[in-house]
Amino acid sequence: MSIITDVLAREVLDSRGNPTVEVELYTEDGGFGRALVPSGASTGEHEAVELRDGDKDRFGGKGVLKAVGHVNNEIAKAVIGLDVTEQRLIDQTMIDLDGTPNKGKFGANAILGVSLAAARAAADEVGLPLYQYLGGPNAHVLPTPMMNVLNGGAHSTNTVDFQEFMIMPVGAKSVREAVRMGSETFHALQALLKSKGDITAVGDEGGFAPNLKDNEEAFELLVEAIKKAGYKPGDDIALAFDVAASEMYDAESKTYTTKWSNPDKKYTTEEWTDMIDGYINKYPIVSVEDPIDENDWEGWQTFTKRMGDKVQIVGDDLFVTNTDYLKKGIDMGVANSILIKLNQIGT
C-alpha cells in the first residue's frame, strides 16, 4: 500500500490553445503521475459538465481556475491518504464529494485530472507501463488506427457537412505498418489536393479542410488518394466517417440539414438514413460514427437494423461514455460499438 501524499493542479493550454486542467499526483513511495484533461470541439448534450470560469476577461470565458481550485482544495483533502492503487475508491470518493449526477459541482475536468494522474502514479509505482497496469501484464493487442485525414463540420470552416473522414489500414500486419500506410496516404492526399488547386490547410484535428462541394467529393478524394499511395481501397485501406448528426438536426421539425454545404435542404430521418446508406454501398466504408441525432433513439434503432450487419456503427454523442446510456442502447438494439472518451464521463 502506498498512499497519496500530494495533489497539485494548474491551468495550462491544450492543443487548440484553450485552457485545460493539468494535475500532478505524488505518493509516499515515490510514485508520480501527471495528466492533462482533454476537451471536445463538438460535444454531446448529456456529457459530464466541463467547468469553465465564465470570466470573459480571461480566455473568452474558457478559463479553468475554478476547476483548478477545486482540485487543490476540496478534492486534494479528500484523496490525500488514500491508497493510490485503489482506483475505484479514489474515483468514488470524488464522485460522492461532488454529489451531482453530472459532476457539475467540481467539474468533470477537475475530477478526471485527478483520476488520470492517480492511475499514472500507481503504474509508475509498480513499475509497469500504463497500458499493462490497466489491462493486465499480458496486454499487448492494439486496435487498427482510424486516422482523421479530412475535416468538415464543426472541425473546420469549409462546406463539408460530415465532421471527420478517416482511413483505416485494415490490411496492415502491424501497427507500425498501419501508421506507415496512413502516413503515405495522407501525403498522397496532400499532393492530390495541391494538383487540383485545393488548399491544404488543416482543420481542428489535423486533417485537411479543403473547400469541397459536398461529402461525396470527400469520399472520392480518399479513394483516389489510397490508390495514389499504391494501396487497394477496401482491402488495404478502408474508410470511416463521423457524421456528428446532432450538429445538423432540428429537434422541433425533426429534420436534418446539410448545414454547411446546402442549408436549405431538409431530410427526414428515413431520407437521412437513405443518404448515408448510399455512401456505405458505394464506397469501401467499414465504420460510421453518430449517424443519427443523439436523442433520436428510434431513428438509431432503424439505422442499426438496416446497417448493423454492414458496418461498425459507433455511438459517441449517443452514449457519451455513460454506462446508463450504454445499457439502454444494448436493450434497444441501438448501435454496435461505443467510443470511449474519458472527458465525457469524468473518471
N, C-alpha and C positions, 0 to 999 in steps of 0.2 A: 504493500500500500504506500502510495506517495501522494501527499496532499497538495492541493493548490495553495501557493503562498502569496501570489500577487497577480493582479489583472490590471492592465493599462490599455485604455482606448484613446485614439486620436482621430482627427478629421484629416483625410487625405483625398487626392483626386483619383478617379477611376479612368478607364481607357477612353471615355468620352469627355473627360475634363470636368466631370461633375463630382461634387463631394460624396464621399462614402466613408464608412467606418472601418478603421484598422484596429485590431485587437492583438495585444501580446499577453501571453499567459505563462507563468513560471510555476515550477513545482519545487518541493523541498529537496528532491534528489537530482536537481539539475535539468529536468525536462523543460523544454521551451517550445512554444508554438506561436506562430503568427498567422493571422488571416485577414484578408480584405474582403468585404462583403460585396457581392455582385449586385447589379441592378438591371432591370429590363427596360427597353425602349417602349415596346408595346406590352401592356400588362393585362391580365385577366382581372375582372372586377371582384372576384372572390379571393384574391390573393391576400396573404397576411399583410398588415399595414407596414409600409416603409415610412418611418417617422422622419419628416423634414421640418426644418425650423420655421419656414414661412416668412422669414425676415427678408423682404425684398431688397434691402440694402446689402445683403451678402449672398452672392451666387444666385441672384434672382429668386431667392426664397428656398433654394435647394440645399442649404447648409444642414449639417447633421450634428451640430453641437449639443442639441437636446439628447439625442441618442447616445452620444459620447459621454455625456454627463450621467446618464442612467447606468452605463457600464461601470464608470469609475466610482460610482457611489452605491446605489441600491444593489445592483447585480454583483459587484465585487464583494460586498459584505456577505452576500448570500452564498457565494460559491467558494470563497476562500475557506479552507479547512476541509473541503470535500476531496474524496479520492479521485484523482484525475482520470483513472481508468473506468470509473463508473459513469459512462456517457449518458445512460438513460436517467440516472439520478440527477446529474448536472442539468440536463435539459428540462426535466420535470420540475426541478426546483425553480428554474427561471420562469417556466410557464405558469406555475402556481403563484409565484410572486407577482407576475404581470396581472393575472386574474381576468383577462379578457379572452374571448374566443378567437380573436384575430391578432393577438399580440399588439393591440393598439396603444397600450399604456406606455411601454418602454420602446416599442418599435421592433419589428422583426429584424431590422438591420442591426440593432443592438444585441439582441438575443443570439442571432445567428453568428455574429462575430465571435462571441464567447464560446459558443458550441463548436465552431470550427477550430478555433485556437486550442481548445481543450483536447480535441481529437488529435491534432498535430503534436501537442505536447506529450500526450500519452504514447503516441507512436515513437516519438523521439526518446522517451524514457526507456522503452523496452527494446530500442534498437532495431525497429522494423520500419520499412517504408510505409507510408500511409495506406497504400492500397492493400498491403498484406495485413496491416493492423486491423483494417475494417473488413477485409474479405477473407481473412484466414491465411495461414502460411503457404497454402497450395494455390492461392490466387495467381493466375498467370494469363488468363484469356482477355484480350482486348476486342471491343466491337469494331465493325467496319466503320471507318470515319465517314461522316457526312459533311462535305466541305461546301461552305456557302460561297459561291463564286459570282452570283448575280443578285443584286439587291433591288427591291422595289418597295412599294407601300410605305409604311411608317419608317422604314430603314433607309430611305433615300428621298431625293427631291425630284425624281423622274416621273414618267407617266405609266410605269408598270404597276399593276394592281397587287399581284401576289408579293408577299414580303421577302421571301427567300427562295432562290433557285439553287439547288445543291447537286453535287456529283458524288456518287458512291462507288469506289473502286471494288466492286463485288468480285472481280476475278483475281484480285491480288492474293498472293500466298502468305503475306506477312504485312504487318503494319508499316514496316519500312518501305516495302514495295508499294503499298497503298498510298503513302504520303508522296512518294516519287511520282506515281501516276497522276495524283491530284495536282501536284505542282506543275507537271508537264502540260496538263490540260488547262490549267489556269493561265499559263503563259501562252499557250496556243490560242486561248480565248482573247487574251490581250492583243495578240498580233492580228487576230481576225477583226476585232473592233477597230483597230487602227487602220486596217486596209479598207474598211467600209466608211472611214471618216467619222466614226463614233468616238465620243470622249471615253477616256479610260480612267476617269476619276472613280474613286471607290466610295462605297456607301458606308453606313453606320457600322457595319460588321466586317468590313474589309473586302467585300465583293465589289465587282464593277457595277456602276449605276448609269449605264448609257440611256439616252433618250430613245427608247424603243417605242414602237407604235402600240404594242399590246403584249399580252402574256405569251401568245403563240410564237411571236418572234423571238422571245427569250428561250423557249424550248428549242426552236430551230437552231439558234446560235449555239446552244450547248451541244446538240447532236453534231453540228458541224465542227465544233472545237474538239470534241472527243475523237472524231475521225482525223482531224488535222494533226492531233498528237500521236496518231498511229494506233489507236485503240478502236475496238468494236463496240458501238453503243448497245447496251443491254447485257452483253456477255462479259466484257471487260469493265466497263463503267456504266452504271445505271443512273437514273435521275430521281431526285426527290424535290419536293417543294413545300413551303409553308404558306398557306393561303392567308392565315390570320383573318378569318372571315368576320370576326366580331368587329373589326375595323371598318367593314363595309356593309354592316347590317343595320337596318332601321327597324327597331322593335315596334314602333307604332303602326307602320304599314306592313310589317312582317315581310319585307323585301330586301334583297341585296342589290348593290350597285357596284359597277366597275368604277369606283370612286375617283381613281386617278386618270384612267385612260378615256373613259366615257361616262361621266357622272349622270347623264340623263337616262342612261339605260338601266331599267329595273328588271329584277329577276325574282320569281317566286322561289321557294326552297327547292321545288321539283326542277325548275328550269336551271337553277344554280348547280344542282346535282348533275343534271344532264351535261352542262358545260364542262364540269370537272371530269366526268366520266369520259367525255370525248377526248380530253387531253390524255387520260390514262390509257385509252385504247389506241391512241395514235403514236404515243412516244414511249420509250423504254423506262417508264416510271415505276418505281417499286415502293415509294413511301409518300404519303401526303399528310400534312400536319394541319390541324384546326381548319378543316374544310367547311365546317358549319359553325354558326354562332354559338358561343359558349352556353347560352341559356335555351337554345332550341334542342332539347333532348329528343323530341320526337323526330326532328329532322336528322339528328345524329343516328337514330335507330334505322331510319330509312336508308341513309347513306351507307351505314355499316352492313346492312342486309344485302345491299346491292353490290358493294365493292370489297367487303371484308375478306373474300377469298382471292381477290386480285392483288391487293396491295396492303402494305402496312399503313394503318390509319391511326395517327398519333394524336392523343389528346394532350394539349398544353394548356391553353386558356380554359379548356373544358374542365380539366381535373385539378389544375393549379397545385399539383403535388400534395393534394389533400386526400387522406385515406377515406374520408366520408364520401367524397365525390367519386373516388375510385370504386368503392363498394357499390354505389348507385349505378355506375357505368357497367360494372360486371353484371349486376342484377338485370339491367335493362338491355344488355347486349349491345352496348354502345362503345365504339372504337375497338381496337385490338392491341393497342400499345399506349404507353404513357411516357411523357417526357418528364424527367425528374430535374427540377430546379430548386435548390435549397432555399433561395431567397423567397420563393413563393409560399413556403410553409414556415420558415423561420428557425429551424433547428437542423 
